[in-house]
Amino acid sequence: MFAKRGRFECQGVISLFKNERRSFCEVAQFIKKEFDKAFQGAWHVFVGKHFGAWVTYEAHKLVYFHIGQAGFLIYKHG
């Protein structure tokens, strides 16, 4: 279930990022709000061009993708 809905939510993120040219911070806030509402729990979001991460997450609850040079890391923990 998460895989299908997660892909759907990410399509909304892609649309927001490409069409509205929001800042990375605004996009991260939007993603967190939407994922917290859609999937419940504590979601953590990283958006940017340069970042590294080493995180603990729940099984099958991590999304990582790029749009151009911007990387997106979304995961649930807790």
C-alpha positions in Angstrom: 0.0 0.0 0.0 2.8 2.5 0.9 4.5 1.9 -2.4 1.5 2.9 -4.5 0.5 5.9 -2.3 4.1 6.9 -1.9 4.5 7.1 -5.6 1.3 9.1 -5.9 2.5 11.5 -3.2 5.9 11.9 -4.9 4.2 12.8 -8.1 2.6 15.8 -6.3 6.0 16.8 -5.0 7.5 16.6 -8.5 4.7 18.8 -9.8 5.2 21.4 -7.0 8.9 21.5 -7.4 9.0 21.8 -11.2 6.0 24.0 -11.7 6.1 26.4 -8.8 9.9 26.7 -8.2 9.6 26.7 -4.4 12.7 26.8 -2.2 14.1 23.5 -0.9 12.8 24.4 2.6 9.3 25.1 1.4 9.2 21.8 -0.6 10.5 19.8 2.5 7.8 21.4 4.7 5.1 20.5 2.1 6.4 16.9 1.8 6.5 16.4 5.6 3.0 17.8 6.1 1.5 15.6 3.3 3.3 12.4 4.4 2.4 12.9 8.0 -1.2 13.3 7.0 -1.3 10.5 4.4 0.7 7.9 6.2 0.6 8.9 9.9 3.7 8.8 12.1 6.9 10.8 12.1 8.3 11.4 8.6 11.6 13.1 8.1 12.5 14.9 4.9 15.7 16.1 3.3 15.7 18.2 0.1 18.8 19.7 -1.5 21.6 19.5 -3.9 24.4 18.4 -1.5 23.7 16.3 1.5 24.7 13.0 3.0 22.6 10.9 5.3 22.9 7.8 7.6 19.5 7.1 9.0 17.5 4.5 10.8 14.1 4.0 9.2 11.1 1.6 9.3 11.2 -1.3 6.8 9.7 -0.3 3.4 9.3 3.3 4.6 12.0 5.2 2.7 11.9 7.1 -0.6 14.9 8.5 -2.3 14.9 10.2 -5.7 16.3 13.1 -7.8 14.7 15.8 -9.9 17.5 17.3 -11.9 20.3 18.1 -9.4 18.0 18.1 -6.3 17.9 15.0 -4.1 14.9 14.0 -2.0 15.2 11.7 1.0 11.9 10.9 2.8 11.7 8.3 5.6 9.6 7.2 8.6 11.1 6.6 12.0 9.1 6.5 15.2 
